[in-house]
Amino acid sequence: MTLIMGVLNVTPDSFSDGGQWASTDAAIEHGLLLHAQGADLIDVGGESTRPGATRVAPEQEQLRIIPVVTELASQGLRLSIDTLNASTARAAAKAGASIINDVSGGLADPGMAAVAADTGLTYVAMHWRAHAQQMDALADYGDVVTDVIAELRARVDALTAAGVAREQIVLDPGLGFSKKAEHNWQLINRLDAFAELGLPVMVGASRKRFLAAVLPVDAPVLDRDLPTAVVSVLAAQAGAWAVRVHDVAATRTALNVLASVREWTSPSPRQVPGAASRPSQWTHD
């Protein structure tokens, strides 16, 4: 069953929610709401990684997120920390986080692998080429699927060489990061190819700008939630370990539909009203 990771941006400059949850109290309240709506994991972030975003000092990042992590963890929620900084990841681990979600896959901070190894937390390593202000200039690929798989394999080799256990690692193809719109669609179309890496995969398409192509011109960002839910279903069908989303309620509904379809693909005749007249292929496997 694909997990839902709910996004909790404790930042004033998020592209997706305009800093609505920037205060500690508002962030805690929203984290609890995401959990109630069906999020299996809550991903707490204190630094925006949107294209062009300015870096935040680790100290400021920690002031934003550690009180939120501490309170939500005390209420039994399973938390992920969305950070590029090793010191923030370590502080969040002490505060109760159980997952490190590093969009740089350990490239932004050379100390991150040691934190993952020391803590033993699940470590999400995303495909990444540069920080937010430079990443769009590096969206150049021969074959994007082949290239991303090769670069993720190199990150796995580097991380395990640094002491991170292979079973800790989850991979993320990095939709929207150093990718043009066509690259994102190609990756979504071939998510099954990432199975060759032999590790769980997380997919984060939520509200990203490439989804605007399927909407009317000038549609608001929140209108991207429906295409996000569709991508989440496609990711689940490809075997994704988790999908990272802002609109948890819609994604939970979409994945419930997929689960129902899978459950009733070949129903037993006695479970279906009027099934006595159905052809013999309607049997339970």
Buried (B, 14 or more C-beta within 10 A) or exposed (E): EBBBBBBBBBBBBBBBBEBEBBBBEBBBEBBBBBBEBBBBBBBBBBBBBBBEBEBBEBEEBBBBBBBBBBBBBEEEBBBBBBBBBBBBBBBBBEBBBBBBBBBBBBBBBEBBBBBBBEBEBBBBBBBBBBBBEEBBEEBEBEEBBEBBBEBBBEBBEBBBEBEBEEEBBBBBBBBBBBBBBEBBBBBBEBBEBBEEBEBBBBBBBBBBBBBBEEBEEEEEBEBBBBBBBBBBBBBBBBEBBBBBBBBBBBBBEBBEEBEEEEEEEEBEBEEEEEEEEEEEEBEEE
